[in-house]
Amino acid sequence: MALKKKMTKEDHANLPDHLKSEYIEDGEGYRLDIDGDEDNGALKRAKDREVQLRRDAEAKLKAAQEQLDALGSDDARKKGDIQTLEKSWQKKIDDQKTSYEDRLGKLTSHTKSQLVDNVAMQIASKISSAPAIMLPHIKARLAADFDGDSPVTRVLGADGSLSSMSIDALSAEFVANKDFSAIILASKATGGAGSTSRSPAGSAPDSVKPLNLATMSPKVLSDLITASKTEH
């Protein structure tokens, strides 16, 4: 269930206790307590475009169906050609439906790429010295949510279900995971995701630690070998 950004006091009172804390009082109602709310203008326009494509396709299908129904009084029916005409119109309807589904599929795929792939790469590049290894693990914890007014990135729990965890909290979870300690950037390992801790004087920020194969977990070492083979 997608969380509403705003709701009345009555709606808030009906929420489960574990969700009430996600809202703060705002005027005559409540609003979702969100840190770093991003400008989703581009994603909202993509969603609006998706809605418009659906409306256009439905209008065309309706017009085609009306013309097909009108054949009942057409002279072609009297001449025994109705079957041929119906097949012709049915093909047009099927072609329009296929075209609409293809365009909608491409738009949905592009939006998901922005919401999941791009976000996962940003996290991996920020916290890890080997982003390619971290990437599939982070992507598995992200999902695109199309239920609200604008498409948004949602974090999945370890069991794969939608959670209220933030992107920063997910980053911190991976930084703290000992399985990935050998490929976590040194400056992030001490400060967590989003840390502003400074490196020693004279060193570059977010400096990369040399990979220590001896300290890697079997899972990370296996991912490293797979990534190396893919690159070559």
C-alpha positions, 0 to 999 in steps of 0.5 A: 500500500502506497503511503499518502503524502497528506491526510485528514486527522480522521484518516490518521486516527484510523492508521495502524500505530506503526504508521502513525509515527511516519506522519507529522501534524500539518495545519488541519491534518497530517503530512508524511514526514519525508527527509530530502523530498526530491523534485519528481517533476520529470517522473510525474510528467512520465506518469502523465504521459503514460496516462495520456497514452492510455486515454488515446489508445482507449479512444481509438479502440472505442471509435474503431469498435463503434465503426465495427458495430455500425456495419450491422446496417452497412450494405456490405452485410446485405452482400454477404461481405460482413465477415471480411469487413469484421476481420479487417476492423478487428485487425485494426483494433488488434494493431492499435492495441499492440502499438499502445502496449509496446509504447507503454512498455517502453515508457514503463521500462525507462521509468523503472530504469530511472527509479531503480537502476540509476538509484542503485548505481548512485548508492554503489558508487558512493559507498563502494570501491567496487560498484559493479559488485555491489550493484546487483545486491542493491538493485534487489532491494529497490522497486519502482512504485507507480501507485501514487501521483508520481512514480517513486523509488521504494526500498524493499525489506530483506524479505522482498516486501515494501518497507518504509526504509529510506535510501540513506538507511539502505546505504547505511545497512550495506556499509555496516554489512561485514560481507561487503567490508572489503569493498566499502570506501574507507571514508564511508565505513566510518561515517555511514551513508551520507557521512560528511567525515573528513579524510586525513590531511593530504589524502583524497576524499572517499579514498579507495582501499586496496582490495584485500582478498583475504578478508572478503566473504565468499559471496563478495569474492565470487561476485568479484571473479564474475565481474572480472570475467564479464569485463574481459 
